[in-house]
């Protein structure tokens, strides 16, 4: 349907005949606009006065809060700089604070008093504090935002380094607090104020942070922070929106006839554009579906090729490796007569050890490929904790003796029988024990502990007194081929697949493997098995649907 020029002319004549009505409507609209403008000016003045009062009150409260924290820092740093305290007499953790602590320049905890913070949270806090002090050298006090306490709560910290009696930086004093310490600002400003850092980042992230970007900024005296305040929605704007419909009624009535014609024309054009758009979308979806199907087919083909390649490599590498191991063992044992030159015996032993290590690496790569492809299966059977633990100890006792490391095992009698794949759990334990032996110096101690879990299941811990790892290295250690950056770690043999494989094998039993470690304080690896992987006092366990033939096939694989 279209509108002719004659029809538009007739409509214009009607509008001219009603000129008086149009004039009155224009006068009414002008009066409404003038009244609304006067109300806006008056309301804006009142809102500005209330906003200034709210900001002044919030600034005074925030300054008082940070003045108290700064006084705590001054007392700690003055005592440490003068050598009058060894860090044992820290201030009491007051209301709203989570911790007061002393760290050395590298971020290692020296002394602390905290509420609800564990050692891991203190280590993460120390690392963040040390990096902030190094990056903002000379700034004091310094604010460090957005630190997770390990329980889902975000912490911020007021930081102040001190100079020791030797003239070098002696350490860092820290006062850590959470969002509750600033809750009084929410009550004073109805949630319209928040504290941000000098670079504009919220000290504590909140749902209103994005909406707050555009409020008024005020510096907090004595602290490297800003107060951002969002004034309430202007009442004059609400008044204008309420009056706008009345002012627009006259204008809309006069424009209704012309608008109707425009709407009809545009509706027809919009319908044609919608048909064209849907056609283009359907064509694009068909093209994307075709591309996705081709990519999936290529991926499938690549996976099949990789599986065939791994099978061939297994045969081609294992066969000569077994021959190398057999011949080197024959020479080392002098089965066909004595070897006159002892150096040959030594070389034969080295060949055998290198071949065994290479075979172990090949097996690790193959196991990782099976797990990645979802083809690794387990065959759980009932086995005692003592049998699993001792079979693993038998394989590493000689290596521990060579490294002069003491191995102990406890908890066999208190741990229930396990419903696990013995080969898989044994491989996990051997990997954990081998890693512990590698990174434990001579004279160190490794303990393997078995225990029943109160909620059902079992827990196995392998704890050593070795070099340990930083918090960042613990997170990286479970990545495939992940090896930490320490020089000692790089010098140790291996591919970095041991922990990744161990965790995958434990998770096949519906359990988990975790690490707890600190630099120069040893490492504890904990295997947690659920109730389905352990027998209770009545000998019951979760049923398995695998047949004995499937179990044998899985063990053979």
C-alpha positions as CSV (number, residue, x, y, z in Angstrom):
1,X,0.0,0.0,0.0
2,X,1.3,3.5,-1.0
3,X,0.2,7.0,-0.2
4,X,-0.3,9.3,-3.3
5,X,0.8,13.0,-3.4
6,X,-2.9,14.1,-3.7
7,X,-3.7,12.4,-0.4
8,X,-0.7,14.1,1.3
9,X,-2.0,17.5,-0.1
10,X,-5.5,16.9,1.3
11,X,-4.0,16.0,4.7
12,X,-1.9,19.2,4.7
13,X,-5.1,21.3,4.0
14,X,-6.8,19.7,7.0
15,X,-3.9,20.6,9.2
16,X,-4.0,24.3,7.9
17,X,-7.7,24.5,8.8
18,X,-7.0,23.6,12.3
19,X,-4.3,26.2,12.9
20,X,-5.8,27.6,16.1
21,X,-5.7,24.2,17.7
22,X,-2.1,23.8,16.7
23,X,-1.3,27.2,18.2
24,X,-2.9,26.4,21.5
25,X,-1.1,23.1,21.6
26,X,2.2,24.8,21.0
27,X,1.5,27.3,23.8
28,X,0.6,24.5,26.2
29,X,3.8,22.6,25.4
30,X,5.9,25.7,25.9
31,X,4.3,26.3,29.3
32,X,5.0,22.8,30.4
33,X,8.6,23.0,29.3
34,X,9.1,26.3,31.2
35,X,7.6,24.9,34.4
36,X,9.7,21.8,34.2
37,X,12.9,23.8,33.6
38,X,12.2,25.9,36.8
39,X,11.6,22.7,38.8
40,X,14.8,21.2,37.4
41,X,16.9,24.1,38.5
42,X,15.5,24.1,42.0
43,X,15.8,20.4,42.5
44,X,19.4,20.3,41.1
45,X,20.5,22.9,43.7
46,X,19.1,20.8,46.5
47,X,20.6,17.6,45.1
48,X,24.1,19.2,44.8
49,X,23.9,20.3,48.4
50,X,23.0,16.8,49.6
51,X,25.7,15.3,47.4
52,X,28.4,17.6,48.9
53,X,27.3,16.6,52.4
54,X,27.4,12.9,51.6
55,X,30.9,13.1,50.1
56,X,32.3,15.1,53.0
57,X,30.9,12.6,55.5
58,X,32.2,9.6,53.5
59,X,35.7,11.2,53.1
60,X,36.0,11.9,56.9
61,X,35.0,8.3,57.7
62,X,37.4,6.8,55.1
63,X,40.2,9.0,56.3
64,X,39.6,7.9,59.9
65,X,39.6,4.2,58.9
66,X,42.9,4.4,57.0
67,X,44.5,6.6,59.7
68,X,44.0,3.8,62.2
69,X,45.5,1.3,59.8
70,X,48.4,3.6,59.0
71,X,49.1,4.0,62.7
72,X,49.3,0.2,63.0
73,X,51.8,0.1,60.2
74,X,53.9,2.9,61.7
75,X,54.1,1.1,65.1
76,X,55.2,-2.1,63.4
77,X,57.7,-0.6,61.0
78,X,59.2,1.7,63.8
79,X,59.7,-1.3,66.1
80,X,61.3,-3.4,63.3
81,X,63.5,-0.6,62.0
82,X,64.9,0.1,65.5
83,X,65.4,-3.6,66.0
84,X,63.2,-3.5,69.1
85,X,60.9,-6.3,68.0
86,X,61.4,-9.7,66.6
87,X,57.9,-9.8,65.1
88,X,56.5,-11.8,68.1
89,X,54.5,-8.9,69.5
90,X,52.2,-8.0,66.7
91,X,49.2,-5.7,67.3
92,X,45.9,-7.3,67.9
93,X,43.7,-8.0,64.9
94,X,40.9,-5.4,65.4
95,X,37.4,-5.3,64.1
96,X,37.2,-5.3,60.3
97,X,40.8,-6.5,59.9
98,X,41.8,-10.0,58.6
99,X,45.5,-10.0,59.3
100,X,48.5,-7.9,60.5
101,X,51.7,-9.5,59.3
102,X,55.4,-8.9,58.7
103,X,57.1,-10.2,55.5
104,X,60.7,-10.2,54.4
105,X,61.6,-8.2,51.2
106,X,60.9,-11.4,49.1
107,X,57.4,-11.8,50.5
108,X,58.1,-14.8,52.8
109,X,56.1,-14.5,56.1
110,X,58.1,-13.6,59.2
111,X,55.2,-13.2,61.7
112,X,51.5,-12.8,61.5
113,X,48.2,-12.6,63.4
114,X,45.2,-13.3,61.3
115,X,41.5,-14.3,61.3
116,X,40.5,-17.0,58.9
117,X,43.7,-16.9,56.8
118,X,45.7,-20.2,56.2
119,X,49.3,-20.5,55.2
120,X,48.5,-20.6,51.5
121,X,46.6,-17.3,51.7
122,X,49.5,-15.7,53.6
123,X,52.0,-17.0,51.0
124,X,49.8,-15.5,48.2
125,X,49.5,-12.3,50.2
126,X,53.2,-12.1,50.7
127,X,53.9,-12.6,47.0
128,X,51.4,-9.9,45.9
129,X,52.8,-7.5,48.5
130,X,56.4,-8.1,47.5
131,X,55.6,-7.5,43.8
132,X,53.7,-4.3,44.5
133,X,56.5,-2.9,46.7
134,X,59.1,-3.7,44.0
135,X,56.9,-2.2,41.3
136,X,56.0,0.9,43.2
137,X,59.4,1.6,44.9
138,X,59.4,4.6,47.1
139,X,55.6,4.8,47.6
140,X,54.5,4.6,51.2
141,X,52.0,3.6,52.3
142,X,51.0,1.4,49.4
143,X,47.6,-0.2,48.7
144,X,47.5,-3.8,47.2
145,X,43.9,-4.7,46.0
146,X,42.2,-7.9,44.9
147,X,43.9,-10.7,46.8
148,X,41.9,-14.0,47.2
149,X,42.0,-15.4,50.8
150,X,41.4,-18.9,49.5
151,X,37.8,-19.0,50.8
152,X,36.2,-16.9,48.1
153,X,36.7,-13.5,49.9
154,X,38.6,-10.7,48.3
155,X,41.2,-8.9,50.5
156,X,43.0,-5.6,50.2
157,X,46.1,-4.6,52.1
158,X,47.8,-1.4,53.3
159,X,51.5,-2.0,52.9
160,X,54.6,-0.1,54.3
161,X,58.2,-1.3,54.0
162,X,60.8,-0.5,56.6
163,X,64.6,0.0,56.4
164,X,66.7,-2.1,58.7
165,X,69.6,-1.0,60.9
166,X,72.0,-1.9,58.1
167,X,70.5,0.7,55.7
168,X,68.8,-1.9,53.4
169,X,65.1,-2.7,53.2
170,X,64.4,-4.9,56.2
171,X,60.9,-6.1,55.3
172,X,57.3,-5.2,54.7
173,X,54.5,-4.5,57.2
174,X,51.0,-5.4,56.1
175,X,47.5,-4.7,57.4
176,X,44.9,-6.8,55.4
177,X,41.2,-6.2,55.5
178,X,38.1,-7.2,53.6
179,X,35.0,-5.4,52.3
180,X,33.3,-5.5,55.7
181,X,35.8,-2.9,57.0
182,X,34.3,-0.3,54.7
183,X,30.7,-1.2,55.2
184,X,30.1,2.0,57.2
185,X,30.5,3.9,53.9
186,X,27.6,1.9,52.5
187,X,25.4,3.0,55.4
188,X,26.5,6.6,55.2
189,X,26.0,6.9,51.4
190,X,23.3,4.3,50.7
191,X,25.8,2.2,48.7
192,X,26.7,5.0,46.4
193,X,30.4,5.3,47.4
194,X,33.3,3.0,46.8
195,X,37.1,3.1,47.3
196,X,39.3,2.9,44.2
197,X,43.0,2.9,43.6
198,X,44.9,5.8,41.9
199,X,44.7,4.0,38.5
200,X,40.9,3.8,38.7
201,X,40.4,0.1,39.7
202,X,37.9,-0.7,42.5
203,X,39.6,-1.8,45.8
204,X,36.9,-4.4,46.0
205,X,35.0,-5.5,42.9
206,X,31.2,-5.2,43.3
207,X,28.1,-5.4,41.1
208,X,27.9,-1.6,40.9
209,X,31.6,-1.1,39.9
210,X,30.8,-0.8,36.2
211,X,27.9,1.5,36.7
212,X,30.0,3.7,39.1
213,X,32.5,4.6,36.4
214,X,31.4,8.2,35.9
215,X,30.8,9.4,39.4
216,X,32.6,12.1,41.3
217,X,36.2,11.3,42.4
218,X,37.7,12.7,45.6
219,X,41.2,12.0,47.0
220,X,41.3,10.5,50.6
221,X,43.8,12.5,52.6
222,X,46.8,10.5,53.8
223,X,46.1,7.4,51.7
224,X,46.9,6.6,48.0
225,X,43.2,6.0,47.3
226,X,40.2,7.8,45.8
227,X,36.6,7.9,46.8
228,X,34.2,7.5,43.9
229,X,30.6,8.7,44.6
230,X,27.6,8.2,42.4
231,X,24.9,10.9,43.1
232,X,21.3,9.6,43.1
233,X,19.2,9.9,40.0
234,X,18.3,13.6,39.6
235,X,14.7,14.2,40.8
236,X,14.4,16.9,38.1
237,X,15.1,14.2,35.5
238,X,12.2,12.1,37.0
239,X,10.0,15.2,36.9
240,X,10.9,15.8,33.2
241,X,10.1,12.2,32.3
242,X,6.7,12.4,34.1
243,X,5.8,15.7,32.3
244,X,7.1,14.6,28.9
245,X,4.0,12.5,28.0
246,X,1.7,15.5,28.5
247,X,3.9,17.8,26.5
248,X,4.2,15.3,23.6
249,X,0.5,14.5,23.3
250,X,-0.3,17.6,21.3
251,X,2.7,17.1,19.0
252,X,1.9,13.4,18.5
253,X,-1.7,14.1,17.7
254,X,-0.8,16.6,15.0
255,X,1.8,14.3,13.5
256,X,-0.4,11.1,13.6
257,X,-1.8,11.3,10.1
258,X,1.6,11.8,8.5
259,X,3.2,9.2,10.7
260,X,0.6,6.6,9.7
261,X,1.6,6.9,6.0
262,X,5.3,6.7,6.9
263,X,4.7,3.7,9.1
264,X,2.9,1.8,6.3
265,X,5.6,2.5,3.8
266,X,8.4,1.6,6.2
267,X,6.6,-1.6,7.2
268,X,6.5,-2.8,3.7
269,X,10.2,-2.0,3.3
270,X,11.0,-3.6,6.6
271,X,9.2,-6.8,5.6
272,X,11.3,-7.1,2.4
273,X,14.5,-6.4,4.4
274,X,13.6,-9.1,6.9
275,X,13.1,-11.7,4.2
276,X,16.5,-10.8,2.7
277,X,18.1,-10.9,6.1
278,X,16.7,-14.4,7.0
279,X,17.8,-15.7,3.6
280,X,21.3,-14.4,4.2
281,X,21.4,-15.9,7.7
282,X,20.2,-19.3,6.5
283,X,22.9,-19.3,3.8
284,X,25.5,-18.3,6.3
285,X,24.4,-21.1,8.7
286,X,24.6,-23.7,5.9
287,X,28.1,-22.6,5.0
288,X,29.2,-22.7,8.7
289,X,27.7,-26.2,9.1
290,X,29.5,-27.4,6.1
291,X,32.8,-26.0,7.4
292,X,32.3,-27.4,10.9
293,X,31.5,-30.9,9.5
294,X,34.7,-30.7,7.4
295,X,36.8,-29.7,10.4
296,X,35.3,-32.5,12.5
297,X,36.1,-35.0,9.8
298,X,39.7,-33.7,9.6
299,X,40.1,-33.9,13.4
300,X,38.7,-37.5,13.4
301,X,41.2,-38.5,10.7
302,X,44.0,-36.8,12.6
303,X,43.1,-38.7,15.8
304,X,43.0,-42.0,13.9
305,X,46.4,-41.3,12.3
306,X,47.9,-40.4,15.7
307,X,46.6,-43.7,17.2
308,X,48.1,-45.7,14.3
309,X,51.3,-43.8,14.6
310,X,51.6,-44.5,18.4
311,X,50.8,-48.2,17.9
312,X,53.6,-48.4,15.3
313,X,56.0,-46.4,17.4
314,X,55.3,-48.7,20.4
315,X,56.2,-51.8,18.5
316,X,59.2,-50.3,16.7
317,X,60.7,-48.7,19.9
318,X,59.9,-51.4,22.5
319,X,61.3,-54.3,20.5
320,X,64.9,-52.9,20.1
321,X,64.7,-51.5,23.6
322,X,63.9,-54.9,25.1
323,X,66.9,-56.3,23.1
324,X,69.2,-53.6,24.4
325,X,68.0,-54.2,28.0
326,X,68.4,-57.9,27.7
327,X,71.9,-57.9,26.2
328,X,73.1,-55.2,28.6
329,X,71.8,-57.2,31.5
330,X,73.5,-60.3,30.1
331,X,76.8,-58.5,29.9
332,X,76.4,-57.0,33.3
333,X,75.6,-60.3,34.9
334,X,78.5,-62.0,33.0
335,X,76.3,-64.9,32.1
336,X,78.6,-66.3,29.3
337,X,81.9,-65.8,31.2
338,X,83.8,-63.1,33.0
339,X,84.5,-59.7,31.4
340,X,88.2,-58.9,32.0
341,X,87.8,-55.1,31.7
342,X,85.5,-53.8,34.5
343,X,84.9,-50.6,32.5
344,X,82.8,-52.7,30.1
345,X,80.7,-53.8,33.0
346,X,80.2,-50.2,34.1
347,X,79.2,-49.2,30.5
348,X,76.8,-52.1,30.3
349,X,75.1,-50.9,33.5
350,X,74.8,-47.4,32.1
351,X,73.3,-48.8,28.9
352,X,70.7,-50.8,30.9
353,X,69.8,-47.8,33.1
354,X,69.4,-45.5,30.1
355,X,67.3,-48.0,28.3
356,X,65.1,-48.5,31.3
357,X,64.6,-44.8,31.6
358,X,63.8,-44.5,27.9
359,X,61.3,-47.3,28.1
360,X,59.6,-45.6,31.1
361,X,59.3,-42.3,29.1
362,X,57.7,-44.2,26.1
363,X,55.2,-45.8,28.4
364,X,54.3,-42.4,30.0
365,X,53.8,-40.9,26.5
366,X,51.5,-43.8,25.5
367,X,49.5,-43.6,28.7
368,X,49.1,-39.9,28.3
369,X,47.8,-40.4,24.7
370,X,45.4,-43.1,25.9
371,X,44.0,-40.8,28.6
372,X,43.7,-37.9,26.1
373,X,41.8,-40.1,23.7
374,X,39.5,-41.5,26.5
375,X,40.7,-45.0,25.9
376,X,42.4,-45.7,29.3
377,X,40.3,-48.1,31.3
378,X,40.7,-49.4,34.8
379,X,39.8,-52.8,36.3
380,X,39.0,-52.3,40.0
381,X,39.5,-55.3,42.3
382,X,39.8,-55.7,46.1
383,X,43.3,-55.3,47.3
384,X,44.8,-54.5,50.7
385,X,46.5,-51.1,51.4
386,X,49.6,-53.0,52.6
387,X,49.9,-54.9,49.3
388,X,49.6,-51.8,47.2
389,X,52.0,-49.7,49.4
390,X,54.7,-52.4,49.7
391,X,54.7,-53.2,46.0
392,X,55.4,-49.5,45.3
393,X,58.1,-49.3,48.0
394,X,59.9,-52.4,46.5
395,X,60.4,-50.5,43.2
396,X,61.9,-47.4,44.8
397,X,63.8,-48.7,47.8
398,X,67.0,-49.1,45.8
399,X,66.8,-45.6,44.4
400,X,66.2,-44.2,47.9
401,X,69.1,-46.1,49.3
402,X,71.4,-44.7,46.5
403,X,70.2,-41.2,47.3
404,X,70.5,-41.9,51.1
405,X,66.9,-41.0,51.7
406,X,64.8,-42.7,54.5
407,X,61.5,-44.3,53.4
408,X,58.7,-45.1,55.9
409,X,55.1,-46.2,55.5
410,X,52.3,-46.1,58.1
411,X,48.6,-46.7,58.4
412,X,48.3,-50.1,56.7
413,X,46.3,-51.5,59.6
414,X,43.9,-48.6,59.9
415,X,43.2,-48.2,56.2
416,X,40.3,-50.3,54.7
417,X,40.8,-52.6,51.7
418,X,40.8,-50.7,48.4
419,X,38.6,-51.3,45.4
420,X,41.1,-50.0,42.8
421,X,43.1,-51.0,39.8
422,X,46.3,-52.2,41.4
423,X,48.5,-51.4,38.4
424,X,47.2,-47.9,38.1
425,X,47.4,-47.0,41.8
426,X,50.9,-48.6,42.0
427,X,52.0,-46.4,39.1
428,X,50.6,-43.4,40.9
429,X,52.5,-44.2,44.1
430,X,55.7,-45.0,42.2
431,X,55.5,-41.6,40.4
432,X,54.9,-39.7,43.6
433,X,57.7,-41.6,45.5
434,X,60.2,-41.2,42.6
435,X,59.5,-37.4,42.5
436,X,59.9,-37.2,46.3
437,X,63.3,-39.1,46.1
438,X,64.5,-36.9,43.2
439,X,64.0,-33.6,45.1
440,X,64.9,-34.7,48.6
441,X,68.5,-34.2,49.5
442,X,70.7,-36.9,51.2
443,X,69.7,-37.4,54.8
444,X,66.1,-36.4,54.1
445,X,62.9,-38.4,54.9
446,X,59.9,-39.6,52.9
447,X,56.8,-40.9,54.6
448,X,53.8,-42.7,52.9
449,X,50.7,-42.6,55.1
450,X,47.5,-44.5,54.6
451,X,44.3,-43.5,56.4
452,X,40.5,-44.0,56.3
453,X,38.4,-40.9,55.7
454,X,35.6,-40.2,58.2
455,X,33.1,-39.7,55.3
456,X,34.1,-42.9,53.6
457,X,36.9,-43.8,51.3
458,X,40.6,-43.5,51.9
459,X,43.5,-41.0,51.8
460,X,47.1,-41.7,50.9
461,X,49.8,-39.1,51.6
462,X,53.4,-39.0,50.3
463,X,55.3,-36.3,52.4
464,X,58.9,-35.4,51.9
465,X,61.4,-33.0,53.4
466,X,62.8,-31.9,50.0
467,X,63.2,-28.6,48.3
468,X,59.5,-27.9,47.9
469,X,57.8,-25.6,45.4
470,X,56.4,-22.1,45.3
471,X,52.6,-21.5,45.0
472,X,52.9,-20.7,41.3
473,X,54.9,-23.9,40.6
474,X,52.3,-26.0,42.4
475,X,49.6,-24.8,40.0
476,X,51.9,-25.5,37.0
477,X,53.1,-28.9,38.1
478,X,50.0,-30.8,37.0
479,X,50.1,-29.5,33.4
480,X,51.3,-32.1,30.9
481,X,55.0,-31.7,30.3
482,X,54.9,-29.0,33.1
483,X,58.2,-28.6,34.9
484,X,59.0,-25.8,37.3
485,X,61.6,-23.2,36.5
486,X,64.1,-24.1,39.2
487,X,67.6,-25.1,38.0
488,X,67.5,-28.2,40.1
489,X,64.2,-29.3,38.5
490,X,65.6,-28.9,35.0
491,X,68.6,-31.0,35.9
492,X,66.4,-34.0,36.9
493,X,65.5,-36.5,34.2
494,X,61.9,-36.9,33.0
495,X,59.3,-35.5,30.7
496,X,57.1,-33.7,33.2
497,X,54.2,-36.2,32.6
498,X,54.4,-38.0,36.0
499,X,52.1,-35.8,38.0
500,X,49.7,-35.2,35.1
501,X,49.4,-39.0,34.6
502,X,49.1,-39.6,38.3
503,X,46.2,-37.2,38.7
504,X,44.4,-38.6,35.6
505,X,44.7,-42.2,36.9
506,X,43.3,-41.1,40.3
507,X,40.4,-39.3,38.7
508,X,39.6,-42.5,36.8
509,X,38.8,-43.8,40.3
510,X,36.5,-40.8,40.9
511,X,39.2,-39.4,43.3
512,X,41.7,-36.5,43.2
513,X,45.3,-35.7,43.7
514,X,46.4,-32.5,45.3
515,X,49.8,-30.9,46.3
516,X,50.7,-28.8,49.3
517,X,54.2,-27.4,49.2
518,X,56.4,-24.5,50.3
519,X,59.9,-23.6,49.1
520,X,62.6,-25.3,51.3
521,X,59.8,-26.8,53.4
522,X,59.0,-30.1,51.6
523,X,56.0,-31.3,49.6
524,X,52.9,-33.3,50.6
525,X,51.0,-35.1,47.8
526,X,47.5,-36.3,48.9
527,X,45.5,-39.0,47.0
528,X,41.8,-38.8,48.0
529,X,39.7,-41.9,47.1
530,X,35.9,-41.9,47.5
531,X,33.7,-44.4,49.3
532,X,33.3,-46.3,46.0
533,X,37.0,-47.0,45.9
534,X,37.2,-48.5,49.4
535,X,35.6,-51.4,51.3
536,X,33.9,-50.7,54.6
537,X,33.8,-52.9,57.7
538,X,31.2,-55.1,56.1
539,X,33.3,-55.6,53.0
540,X,30.9,-53.8,50.7
541,X,32.0,-51.6,47.8
542,X,30.4,-49.9,44.9
543,X,29.4,-52.6,42.3
544,X,31.3,-52.7,39.0
545,X,29.8,-53.7,35.6
546,X,33.1,-54.9,34.1
547,X,33.4,-58.6,33.5
548,X,36.5,-60.6,34.4
549,X,37.4,-60.7,30.7
550,X,37.3,-56.9,30.4
551,X,39.4,-56.6,33.6
552,X,42.0,-58.9,32.2
553,X,42.1,-57.1,28.9
554,X,42.5,-53.7,30.7
555,X,45.3,-55.1,32.8
556,X,47.1,-56.5,29.7
557,X,46.8,-53.1,28.0
